[in-house]
Amino acid sequence: MSIRPASGPAGIPAAIPNTARPWRRPSPPRPVSSTPSGGGDSHAGRHAEDPERFITRVATGEGTAEVGKAYKSSGGKARASKDGDWSESYIINLFDWHLKEQELLPNLTGAAQWIFKDFSTPLRPENPIPRVNQKGLVERDGTPKESYYLFQSYWAEKPMLRIYGHTWPVRWGKPGEEKLVKVFSNCGEVELFVNGASAGVRRRNVADYPAAGLRWLVRFNEGENTLRAQARAGGGLLTDEIRVTYQTAAWGAPARLELKHVAQSHSVATVEVRALDAAGVPCLDAAKEVRFGLTGDGRLLDNLGTVRGSRVVQLANGRAQISAEMTGRKAVLSVAAKGLPTEFLELTPAAGSNPPATKDALPGGPTTGAVPAARLSLDVAALDRDRILSAAKAALALPPITITHFRAKLSEGGPNDFYSNGDYWWPDPSKPDGLPYIQRDGESNPDNFSEHRRCVMQLRDAVAALGAAYRLERDDRYAAKAAELLRVFFLDPATRMNPHLNFAQAIPGRTPGRGIGIIDTLHLIEVPPAITVLAASPAFPAATLHGLKQWFREYTDWMLTSKNGQEEARAKNNHAVAYWLQVAVFASFTGDAACLAECRRQFKEVFLPNQMAPDGSFPLELKRTKPYGYSIFQLDNLATLCQVLSTPQENLWEFSLPDGRSIRRAMQFLHPYLADKSKWPHPPDIQSWEGWPARQPCLLFAGLALGERDYLELWKRLPPDPTDPEIRRNIAITQPLLWVR
């Protein structure tokens, strides 16, 4: 049950993320005295242009009968349960009306929504998901329905913004017909853009049903359209964006089913069935019950009670999905519906995915395709022993490191606040004071304030070396020294670095700090793995470990909730990857499972689809003035994400989009140019071209995970400790021993 007090935060968790809005960690509900409100069923993913159409069947003056077990009756008066379409559109309108009315009742002390999550019941065998009560705001697995965000717009305190229709990919109607677009938000004003053009600003008015006035009538283009909403809140800008296909072709009765393979994750294939009419036009209102089956080397992931995890399920807008886990080389999936021919689809492991080995798999076979890669090993400890102990010896002699030793004259923060300047910004030679600075892309300004960056890198270098040395020698001297350095840098009030980057990558004369500056703490990702190793020593105080976890927890919270952090999270290029890599490492250190799940989603649903080309390259990085270095930097960070986030149950190394885009594809693209830079087909970098490549982490991690011996041999040949400051700044990992399992 979701409970909402008359004043206070939402009684539902913060929004499940999408790619266009900042993600926030779920918050627990507060129990309060409340008054219950009604509920209604909805089939996740089913939407309607006219959800109240059934009401025209209600006899004038007689109303509807929805009492007792009326939902089981047939004939007689019209009822939503019997004659309605069970769409999310209908239930949202119902909820929206009740929520509006509750807001306008002056004496209402609170409200409760029954029920929060879909649940199983033997009383509903005829439901779209048989034997599942679908009144929830989320599915049985916690996946939010659209009504989840409607409730947020009324009950949440934190600013939120959500265009209705993220799970409604295809809308329909006549050419030029106006269609209703709704936005759920608790912000005062929202502006909607349709295909890049503003459709106007709407002010939120809770008495203005539907959507509290945040609605527009728009004319879609036939085919693909883009909707983007934006609102200002708390000094920041919230945005949300969806793509909608508009179908004007009319359809007849369903005549056949079409099965397609739509996704592949490790050994799990996802398929989608669509209902088509005799002319092949998608039947967007088809609600037939379909039944999936599987024979061969695999099993259906069914009996989950969700729209994507049910062997028997009704179509939602003419489509349904299910996944199957492959256990061998081939399986055949089937889908049947009454009155339609049964369809079959052969499933085989996708290129780049490795199903479990079978007795027929040959050792030493190819490392792509259906044959599993041979698992390789590398004795990193032996290879790096001398350089690790040498670096650790130097670290033992270091004085404490703190950013407070270096005051930044232009910083608007205090002595404990990290400060840096944007790399490619220079004084304007046409201005007496050089202000405001101007940009020269790809050219780092050597006169910028960089002392705090150097402190972060020096602290990282020292702690990583001490951690790696402790793993080798189990010498408590290394742990004691690391604890001292970490305490001074992160914990002591007089010398600590505050857990935020409000003043990073400032541009004199333009801004005191930017979200883009969060990349300056990328080097800190090597600190938590070192702490994890060092904490086994009795010389590493438990209080220090506790304080460090609290620091990284606070810093992660700032990243996820601040204006700068939310901007960086939504970046379209390498900055977003570097951001989520930090979140992943810090969340792993503090045990934040929700953050880790979101990081995996970003990898699968944002980075691979939006930042990688089909050939494995990164188009936005290739457009830069340093395309080689940026491509390496991007691949290193994606490979490190795979190293941090992969589990036996969810192996990102073997995740692939249907078109083959994957970390394997990216490695196949870049590896030849790491091996021989002279073959690079793009312009050389304008700076530090000669310094690349060094001993890149992607070669080690991918070589071990994907069974590619050539990657490991190249990694061993490349220099482990580059001297070019620009190269060092763009390699986050100095002690790979801390990262290999």
VENRA-V93497 format. One record per residue. N is the residue number from 1. RES is the residue in one small letter. PHI is phi in whole degrees, 0 to 359 (999 if undefined). NEAR is the number of other ideal C-beta (glycine too) atoms within 12 Angstrom. Layout:
N;RES;PHI;NEAR, N;RES;PHI;NEAR
//
This chain:
1;m;999;24, 2;s;262;41, 3;i;240;30, 4;r;233;38, 5;p;286;24, 6;a;298;22, 7;s;221;14, 8;g;138;20, 9;p;287;25, 10;a;299;36, 11;g;269;33, 12;i;242;40, 13;p;297;31, 14;a;299;33, 15;a;300;39, 16;i;296;33, 17;p;287;36, 18;n;228;33, 19;t;287;31, 20;a;257;31, 21;r;237;42, 22;p;295;39, 23;w;265;39, 24;r;230;32, 25;r;295;28, 26;p;302;29, 27;s;248;22, 28;p;286;15, 29;p;284;26, 30;r;253;21, 31;p;286;15, 32;v;216;21, 33;s;296;16, 34;s;208;25, 35;t;243;22, 36;p;288;19, 37;s;239;29, 38;g;285;22, 39;g;230;31, 40;g;197;37, 41;d;279;39, 42;s;207;46, 43;h;265;45, 44;a;305;45, 45;g;90;39, 46;r;261;37, 47;h;227;41, 48;a;216;33, 49;e;286;28, 50;d;223;22, 51;p;289;32, 52;e;263;25, 53;r;302;19, 54;f;295;22, 55;i;296;22, 56;t;297;11, 57;r;271;20, 58;v;284;22, 59;a;296;13, 60;t;304;10, 61;g;83;7, 62;e;261;12, 63;g;67;16, 64;t;236;24, 65;a;247;22, 66;e;232;25, 67;v;235;13, 68;g;56;10, 69;k;253;14, 70;a;299;20, 71;y;297;28, 72;k;271;19, 73;s;285;19, 74;s;229;14, 75;g;77;12, 76;g;76;17, 77;k;293;24, 78;a;289;26, 79;r;224;29, 80;a;300;32, 81;s;295;34, 82;k;264;26, 83;d;254;27, 84;g;287;34, 85;d;263;35, 86;w;56;42, 87;s;270;39, 88;e;296;43, 89;s;299;40, 90;y;295;33, 91;i;291;41, 92;i;296;40, 93;n;298;34, 94;l;295;33, 95;f;299;42, 96;d;302;37, 97;w;296;27, 98;h;294;31, 99;l;296;37, 100;k;299;27, 101;e;297;21, 102;q;299;31, 103;e;296;26, 104;l;266;18, 105;l;271;18, 106;p;291;9, 107;n;257;9, 108;l;285;22, 109;t;270;18, 110;g;175;27, 111;a;212;33, 112;a;231;29, 113;q;255;39, 114;w;252;22, 115;i;228;29, 116;f;285;30, 117;k;234;30, 118;d;306;38, 119;f;216;27, 120;s;280;23, 121;t;203;22, 122;p;284;12, 123;l;275;15, 124;r;234;25, 125;p;292;17, 126;e;267;24, 127;n;294;33, 128;p;307;39, 129;i;254;44, 130;p;306;26, 131;r;63;23, 132;v;231;38, 133;n;283;33, 134;q;253;44, 135;k;278;36, 136;g;291;41, 137;l;279;43, 138;v;228;34, 139;e;287;40, 140;r;297;30, 141;d;269;24, 142;g;90;23, 143;t;292;27, 144;p;291;35, 145;k;273;46, 146;e;296;44, 147;s;295;47, 148;y;306;44, 149;y;283;44, 150;l;300;45, 151;f;298;42, 152;q;301;41, 153;s;298;43, 154;y;265;38, 155;w;251;43, 156;a;278;33, 157;e;270;23, 158;k;291;31, 159;p;302;36, 160;m;215;44, 161;l;206;43, 162;r;207;45, 163;i;283;46, 164;y;291;42, 165;g;126;40, 166;h;299;34, 167;t;254;36, 168;w;235;38, 169;p;288;27, 170;v;231;34, 171;r;254;38, 172;w;216;30, 173;g;162;27, 174;k;275;17, 175;p;301;17, 176;g;79;14, 177;e;286;20, 178;e;285;19, 179;k;234;34, 180;l;279;32, 181;v;241;37, 182;k;244;41, 183;v;235;48, 184;f;260;44, 185;s;200;42, 186;n;256;35, 187;c;278;35, 188;g;291;22, 189;e;222;26, 190;v;225;43, 191;e;248;30, 192;l;250;38, 193;f;243;26, 194;v;245;29, 195;n;53;22, 196;g;88;13, 197;a;256;17, 198;s;292;18, 199;a;261;31, 200;g;111;21, 201;v;256;21, 202;r;238;29, 203;r;267;21, 204;r;284;29, 205;n;220;19, 206;v;300;26, 207;a;278;19, 208;d;263;19, 209;y;279;24, 210;p;268;33, 211;a;59;41, 212;a;52;31, 213;g;85;27, 214;l;271;43, 215;r;214;32, 216;w;220;30, 217;l;259;18, 218;v;233;32, 219;r;251;23, 220;f;278;34, 221;n;283;25, 222;e;295;21, 223;g;98;17, 224;e;279;17, 225;n;226;31, 226;t;240;27, 227;l;247;42, 228;r;224;30, 229;a;243;45, 230;q;216;31, 231;a;209;33, 232;r;259;20, 233;a;203;26, 234;g;60;19, 235;g;81;13, 236;g;242;25, 237;l;245;27, 238;l;264;38, 239;t;224;34, 240;d;215;41, 241;e;217;30, 242;i;223;34, 243;r;248;28, 244;v;231;32, 245;t;268;25, 246;y;251;34, 247;q;257;31, 248;t;257;22, 249;a;289;22, 250;a;284;17, 251;w;235;25, 252;g;257;19, 253;a;290;19, 254;p;303;33, 255;a;244;23, 256;r;202;29, 257;l;250;39, 258;e;233;32, 259;l;253;37, 260;k;222;22, 261;h;276;29, 262;v;246;27, 263;a;200;30, 264;q;219;36, 265;s;228;37, 266;h;56;35, 267;s;262;38, 268;v;255;36, 269;a;255;42, 270;t;248;35, 271;v;238;40, 272;e;230;34, 273;v;251;43, 274;r;233;36, 275;a;267;39, 276;l;237;31, 277;d;274;24, 278;a;297;14, 279;a;267;15, 280;g;85;17, 281;v;275;26, 282;p;301;32, 283;c;267;35, 284;l;283;37, 285;d;250;35, 286;a;296;34, 287;a;229;29, 288;k;300;32, 289;e;279;31, 290;v;241;42, 291;r;232;28, 292;f;267;39, 293;g;216;27, 294;l;212;31, 295;t;228;19, 296;g;111;24, 297;d;272;26, 298;g;172;33, 299;r;212;25, 300;l;287;35, 301;l;268;28, 302;d;235;28, 303;n;58;20, 304;l;263;24, 305;g;73;34, 306;t;235;35, 307;v;293;41, 308;r;256;34, 309;g;224;30, 310;s;227;38, 311;r;295;30, 312;v;243;31, 313;v;200;40, 314;q;279;36, 315;l;296;39, 316;a;244;45, 317;n;53;41, 318;g;80;36, 319;r;213;40, 320;a;205;44, 321;q;230;36, 322;i;206;42, 323;s;245;34, 324;a;226;43, 325;e;266;30, 326;m;279;39, 327;t;244;23, 328;g;199;25, 329;r;265;26, 330;k;203;22, 331;a;214;30, 332;v;238;25, 333;l;258;42, 334;s;234;28, 335;v;219;38, 336;a;230;23, 337;a;215;33, 338;k;301;14, 339;g;85;16, 340;l;235;28, 341;p;296;18, 342;t;288;21, 343;e;249;27, 344;f;230;22, 345;l;218;31, 346;e;278;23, 347;l;249;39, 348;t;225;25, 349;p;301;38, 350;a;288;33, 351;a;302;24, 352;g;95;42, 353;s;253;40, 354;n;240;37, 355;p;291;35, 356;p;303;25, 357;a;296;22, 358;t;246;20, 359;k;295;9, 360;d;271;15, 361;a;291;21, 362;l;260;13, 363;p;294;16, 364;g;77;14, 365;g;284;18, 366;p;296;19, 367;t;257;32, 368;t;230;25, 369;g;85;21, 370;a;276;29, 371;v;276;25, 372;p;300;32, 373;a;289;33, 374;a;290;22, 375;r;285;20, 376;l;262;25, 377;s;226;17, 378;l;211;28, 379;d;276;16, 380;v;296;31, 381;a;301;22, 382;a;290;14, 383;l;297;23, 384;d;257;34, 385;r;305;20, 386;d;295;17, 387;r;291;28, 388;i;295;37, 389;l;292;26, 390;s;295;19, 391;a;293;33, 392;a;292;39, 393;k;300;21, 394;a;295;19, 395;a;294;39, 396;l;298;26, 397;a;266;15, 398;l;285;25, 399;p;284;18, 400;p;304;27, 401;i;249;35, 402;t;206;34, 403;i;289;41, 404;t;290;27, 405;h;287;21, 406;f;232;26, 407;r;270;18, 408;a;264;31, 409;k;298;13, 410;l;268;28, 411;s;287;29, 412;e;270;16, 413;g;261;27, 414;g;264;20, 415;p;294;22, 416;n;267;31, 417;d;262;29, 418;f;301;46, 419;y;220;41, 420;s;206;43, 421;n;251;40, 422;g;301;38, 423;d;301;36, 424;y;258;25, 425;w;248;34, 426;w;230;28, 427;p;301;23, 428;d;282;19, 429;p;296;12, 430;s;275;12, 431;k;249;14, 432;p;304;8, 433;d;262;13, 434;g;76;20, 435;l;257;18, 436;p;285;19, 437;y;297;29, 438;i;240;22, 439;q;265;22, 440;r;228;20, 441;d;301;21, 442;g;86;27, 443;e;250;23, 444;s;287;32, 445;n;276;26, 446;p;291;14, 447;d;268;16, 448;n;293;31, 449;f;287;32, 450;s;230;29, 451;e;297;25, 452;h;291;40, 453;r;299;36, 454;r;296;25, 455;c;298;38, 456;v;299;37, 457;m;293;32, 458;q;294;33, 459;l;297;41, 460;r;301;42, 461;d;303;36, 462;a;291;41, 463;v;293;49, 464;a;296;45, 465;a;294;42, 466;l;294;48, 467;g;295;45, 468;a;295;42, 469;a;294;40, 470;y;295;40, 471;r;297;35, 472;l;284;29, 473;e;252;23, 474;r;55;17, 475;d;267;24, 476;d;294;21, 477;r;300;24, 478;y;294;38, 479;a;292;36, 480;a;296;23, 481;k;294;35, 482;a;298;49, 483;a;300;36, 484;e;296;32, 485;l;299;42, 486;l;293;45, 487;r;297;31, 488;v;293;31, 489;f;286;42, 490;f;250;43, 491;l;243;31, 492;d;297;21, 493;p;305;16, 494;a;284;17, 495;t;238;26, 496;r;293;32, 497;m;269;42, 498;n;295;29, 499;p;280;30, 500;h;200;33, 501;l;230;42, 502;n;295;33, 503;f;239;36, 504;a;274;47, 505;q;50;41, 506;a;292;37, 507;i;240;32, 508;p;307;33, 509;g;84;20, 510;r;234;20, 511;t;207;25, 512;p;284;25, 513;g;177;35, 514;r;221;31, 515;g;301;35, 516;i;301;35, 517;g;287;44, 518;i;297;44, 519;i;295;40, 520;d;291;46, 521;t;260;46, 522;l;303;41, 523;h;295;37, 524;l;290;45, 525;i;295;44, 526;e;273;41, 527;v;286;46, 528;p;302;42, 529;p;299;37, 530;a;292;49, 531;i;300;44, 532;t;301;31, 533;v;289;34, 534;l;292;43, 535;a;295;28, 536;a;286;20, 537;s;275;30, 538;p;294;14, 539;a;277;23, 540;f;257;34, 541;p;297;23, 542;a;297;15, 543;a;296;15, 544;t;294;29, 545;l;300;31, 546;h;299;20, 547;g;296;26, 548;l;293;37, 549;k;297;30, 550;q;293;21, 551;w;298;33, 552;f;291;39, 553;r;294;27, 554;e;293;24, 555;y;293;38, 556;t;297;43, 557;d;301;25, 558;w;298;31, 559;m;302;48, 560;l;279;37, 561;t;246;24, 562;s;282;31, 563;k;301;29, 564;n;298;38, 565;g;295;39, 566;q;292;34, 567;e;296;31, 568;e;292;38, 569;a;299;42, 570;r;263;34, 571;a;302;30, 572;k;267;24, 573;n;233;30, 574;n;301;38, 575;h;296;36, 576;a;294;40, 577;v;297;45, 578;a;296;41, 579;y;297;46, 580;w;289;48, 581;l;295;46, 582;q;298;42, 583;v;302;49, 584;a;297;42, 585;v;293;43, 586;f;292;41, 587;a;292;35, 588;s;297;34, 589;f;293;33, 590;t;268;29, 591;g;79;16, 592;d;265;28, 593;a;294;17, 594;a;295;26, 595;c;296;36, 596;l;297;31, 597;a;297;30, 598;e;292;36, 599;c;297;43, 600;r;296;33, 601;r;296;30, 602;q;300;36, 603;f;300;45, 604;k;280;37, 605;e;256;26, 606;v;240;32, 607;f;292;43, 608;l;294;38, 609;p;291;23, 610;n;257;26, 611;q;244;36, 612;m;249;39, 613;a;278;24, 614;p;303;20, 615;d;274;20, 616;g;95;35, 617;s;276;31, 618;f;241;39, 619;p;304;23, 620;l;292;23, 621;e;285;37, 622;l;290;31, 623;k;279;20, 624;r;283;28, 625;t;283;25, 626;k;232;34, 627;p;295;33, 628;y;291;39, 629;g;298;44, 630;y;292;37, 631;s;295;45, 632;i;295;47, 633;f;303;41, 634;q;296;44, 635;l;291;44, 636;d;304;46, 637;n;288;46, 638;l;294;50, 639;a;295;45, 640;t;293;45, 641;l;303;46, 642;c;299;42, 643;q;295;38, 644;v;282;39, 645;l;266;37, 646;s;289;32, 647;t;229;20, 648;p;302;12, 649;q;276;15, 650;e;220;22, 651;n;264;33, 652;l;291;40, 653;w;299;41, 654;e;252;38, 655;f;284;42, 656;s;215;39, 657;l;287;34, 658;p;304;24, 659;d;272;21, 660;g;95;27, 661;r;296;33, 662;s;193;43, 663;i;294;46, 664;r;298;44, 665;r;297;34, 666;a;296;44, 667;m;294;44, 668;q;297;30, 669;f;290;34, 670;l;270;45, 671;h;307;35, 672;p;302;21, 673;y;274;29, 674;l;286;37, 675;a;287;22, 676;d;214;13, 677;k;295;26, 678;s;295;12, 679;k;273;14, 680;w;304;26, 681;p;275;18, 682;h;248;25, 683;p;300;16, 684;p;291;22, 685;d;296;33, 686;i;280;20, 687;q;214;30, 688;s;61;30, 689;w;301;24, 690;e;288;18, 691;g;281;27, 692;w;271;34, 693;p;274;40, 694;a;252;36, 695;r;281;36, 696;q;287;45, 697;p;302;45, 698;c;299;48, 699;l;294;39, 700;l;292;42, 701;f;296;39, 702;a;289;46, 703;g;301;38, 704;l;287;33, 705;a;285;42, 706;l;259;41, 707;g;71;30, 708;e;255;34, 709;r;296;23, 710;d;299;22, 711;y;297;39, 712;l;292;31, 713;e;295;19, 714;l;294;29, 715;w;303;38, 716;k;294;23, 717;r;279;18, 718;l;280;28, 719;p;293;21, 720;p;280;31, 721;d;229;23, 722;p;298;24, 723;t;261;13, 724;d;293;22, 725;p;302;19, 726;e;293;30, 727;i;290;33, 728;r;300;28, 729;r;294;30, 730;n;255;40, 731;i;236;43, 732;a;276;44, 733;i;245;45, 734;t;250;41, 735;q;235;45, 736;p;298;43, 737;l;300;37, 738;l;288;40, 739;w;252;38, 740;v;274;28, 741;r;264;19
//
